[in-house]
């Protein structure tokens, strides 16, 4: 089959809920992927940070194959020999008390919402069905009906109502606005340490520390969505570590499996998680032995192969090299670790055209919020590959001249 044959099949049979670049990938290894015609590309998206450990990491693949030949699924009606080991290793690594495993990031968010509401009713004596959770403008926490109900992105929420009540929206990065929004029925604050989908928006220094202090003082649970920022992406195991805090609930996913399998988890203190009783929440696939074995291997290689430290060092180098590019259409270059954004001025004509040109030069990245290019390569990237990428990124900007290209 030719490239166009694959594109035609997707167009004919698939729902049109994505707008991918026209590249059809067939194979991946480390930071590189190859298309069906054998062309090689540098992956600078990492499946939205799900492939932090690099594509098809051999140790994770080995764990997956070995476990797949033994036992894949039992449901939580029975115990399996991988679950407790996964719990212990994940809790030890993240200094958590309890773990509740799920599959997708959105499921982890939904789990946190349910758990914190129940905690509010049982521990805080909030009137039944009146619990309120505060969230931030420009958030991205998933695509379920409850989650898009508190999104401020029109493309995420328009046409999908009615929505569940119980959420209040405040500006991101404004601790004072958060505290002013707290009411008698507020049970939690759900926030991303860095807003990835919004364009790698980094809050002011000290924001999370202030939020942590407010939540502690006001008796509110702090829920950090680290599904994209966690597991090494920002140069720390969890992004909360940059400000020396610990959330009451931390949500992880994506790279928890190294991109081989859907695995997510809610990390919690004992007090909040203890409100859940048998039968009140669960998942057929959540905590299955295959998922646990894969996640255990993914965590091991992340730590043992120093990928977190590499993310910090290579992230600083990538930012340094990007800032050498001088172009009138670049509004700002920002990032933390290997979560990096190049924001363009509106006059540039949109970021997608730059992503398409980079694809033609062998580098895959994705626009977000129209005017921002996000660069988030696997954490195994090295200086030589970054130099290779910078040549192509600089070349695309040089080619575009005043930002409108030819």
Secondary structure, DSSP 8 states (H G I E B T S, - for coil): --HHHHHHHHHHHS-S-----S--EEEEEBTEEEETT--EEEESSHHHHTTTT-BT-HHHHHHHHHHHTT-----TTS--TTHHHHHHHHHHHHT-SEEEEESSHHHHHHHHHHHHHHHHHHTS---TT--EEEEETT----SSHHHHHT---HHHHTTS------EEEE-TT-HHHHHHH--TTEEEEEE-SEETTTTSEE--TTHHHHHHHHHHHHT-EEEEE-TTTTTTTTSSSSGGGGGT---SEEEE-GGGGTTSS--EEEEE-HHHHTT--TTSS--SSTT-HHHHHHHHHHHHHHHHTTHHHHHHHHHHHHHHHHTT---TTEEEEEEETTEEEEEE-GGG--SHHHHHHHHHTTEE-EEETTTEEEE---TT--HHHHHHHHHHHHHHHHHHTTTT--
